[in-house]
Amino acid sequence: MLSRTSRGNEGIVKMALTMTSGPAIESVSLDDAKAHLRIDGSSEDALIASLILTSRLHIEAALGLALVQQSWRLILDGWPRGGVVRVPLSPLTSVAEVRVKNADGLFEVVPSADYVVVVAGRPQRLLAKSIWPTPGVAAAGVEIDFTAGYGSAAEDVPAPIRQALLLLMAHWYEHRDPIEIGAPQTSVPHAVNRLLSPYRPVRV
């Protein structure tokens, strides 16, 4: 049986985020990318596919988003101050399981009826209905498995994000020569930033 602690007794805790299942498809297909680049042949398919992947990862990291649906594990040393768990990826689709490690090093599942998943706003949050169970270990005592993404199809991703991905992919396709990091050629085109601006988290 896990001991419990009242909210607010925990300080700031370290967290780690691990992907457990990646998206089944990319947000932009190879055919769409080749049409955007006006390429008919297949000799550069591998390169273009890698640029699609790199562009998607860049956008997701910059915005704290998951585009096509994917599964992740959030690992915490303990519960944050106030007991409010802020999920670092949006949009949150579902929470599969919350687990807390006891003093024997075994995980115990927190019943879903004991917490609320708040999907409104960013970041989305988990709130305990009363108090969270206290981990019995000092580090990595909490695991939260969740799914995030706009949907399972590429078309579920907002059109401005997909267009930004195409522009970024094309920019990197056209600038493949070795250049100094920080040079003007390496900067992200302004059009990409403008398209992504509405999806950036608002800091208050």
N, C-alpha and C positions, 0 to 999 in steps of 0.2 A: 504494500500500500504506500503510495506516494504521500509525503508530507506536503503541506500547502503553505503559501506565504501570502500576505496581503499585498494589494497593489501599491506601487510606489516605493517598495523597499529595494527594488533592483536598480542599479545604475545603468550607464550606457554599456552595452555588451557588443562583443565582436560578432560578425556574421560572415558566412560564406555561402556562395550560390553555385550550385552544380546542376548542369543540364543532365536529365535522366533519359530524355527522349527528344530528339530534334524534330524539326518540321518535316513532314513527309514530302513536301514539294517546296520549291522556292517561290518567292512572291512574284517573280517575273520569270516566264519560261524562256528557254533557250531560243525558241522561234521568235518570241516577242523581242528579245534582245538583238537578235540578228536582223530583224526587220527594222529596228531602230537604228542600227549601225549600217543598214543597207548592204548586208553581206549575204551572198547566195550560197557560197561553198561551205564545206564542212571541215576544212583543214584547220580552222582555229576554234572549233567547238569547245575543246578542252580549256583553252584560254578564256573564252567568253564565259563558260560555266564558272570558272574560278573567280572571274571578276564579278559575276552576279552574286556569288556567295560572299565575297569580300565586301561588296557594297552593302549587302543586307546586314552583315555583321556590324559594319561601321555605323549604319543608321540605327540599328537596335541599341548599340552601346551608347551612342550619342544622345538618344532620346529616352533610354530606359524602357524600351518597348520590346514586345515579342510580336512579330508580324503574323506569319502563319502559325497556327496552334502548335505548341511545344510544351514539354513537361520539365519541371525544375524541382530541385530540393533546396530549401533554405535551411541553413544550419546555424543555430545560435548557441552561444555559451549559456545564456539564460534569458529571462524575459526582460524586454526593455523597460525603462522607467515608465510607470503608469500602466504597464501591462498591455500597451497598444503595440501590436506587431504591424509594421508598415511593410507591405510586400514591395520589393524593389523593381518588379517588372509589371507593366500594364499592357493591355487590359487583362485583368484577372478573370479567368473563365470559371475555375472551380478549385476547391481545396479538397484533395483526395484524402489526406490524413495528417494529423498532428500527433507527434510522438515525443515523450519525455523519458530520458534515461534515468533509471533509479540507481540506488547506491550499489547494486549488484552488477551494474553495467548493462542491464537489460532494458529495452525500450517498452514502454507501456503506452497504449493508444489513448489519447484524450477523446472522449465521446464527442461527436459532432454537435450533440445537443448542449454541450457545455460552453460553446463559443458562437459568435456571430461573425459572418463574413460580410464586410461592408464594401460594396463594389462602386458606390458613388464617389466621384472625385478621384484625385490622384495625390498621393499614392493610395491604393486600396488597402484595407486594414482588416486585421483579425482582433476581435475584442472578446475577452472572457466574460461570460454572463455573471460570474461571481469572482473567483480568483483562479489563476493558473496553478497547476501542480508544480511544486518546486523540484528542479532536477537534483539528483543525488550525486552529481559529479560537477567538477569545477569548469570543465570546458566541453563544448559540443554536446550539451545536454538536451537540446531541443532540435527536432527535425520537423519540417513542414513540407509536404509534397503538394505541389499545386500545378495547375495548367494555366497557361496564359496565351493570348493571341486573339486576333480579330476573327478567326474562323479557320476551318480546315482547307479552304480553297483560296487560291491566289486572288480571286476576285473579291474576297472578303476584306482584303487590305484596302484602306482608303486610296482612291485614285491619285491624290497628290503625293502620297508616299511612294507609290509604285512609279510615278513619273520621275520623282526625285532619284529613285534607285536607278532608273534607266539613264538619267543624265550623269549620275556619278559613275556608273559603269562605263559609259561612253567616254567620259573625261579620262579615266584611268586607261582605257583602251588606246586612246590617242597619245598618252604620255607614258610610254613604256621605256624610254631611254633612261640610263642611269643619270640622275640629277641630284643635286644637293638638297637634303631635307630642309624645308623652310623656304626654298626658292618659290617664286610666284607660280611655277608650273605645278607645284604640289598642293596648292591651296584648293579647297573645295569651291566649285563655282557658286557665285552668289544666287543663281536661280535655284540651286539645290537647297540652300539655307532658307530662301523665301518659301519654298514649297513645304519645308519641314517645320517652319516657325510655329504654326498653329498647334503642333503636336508636342511641343516642348513643355515639360512640367513647369507650372507657375510657381515661383518662389515667393513666399509671403513672410 
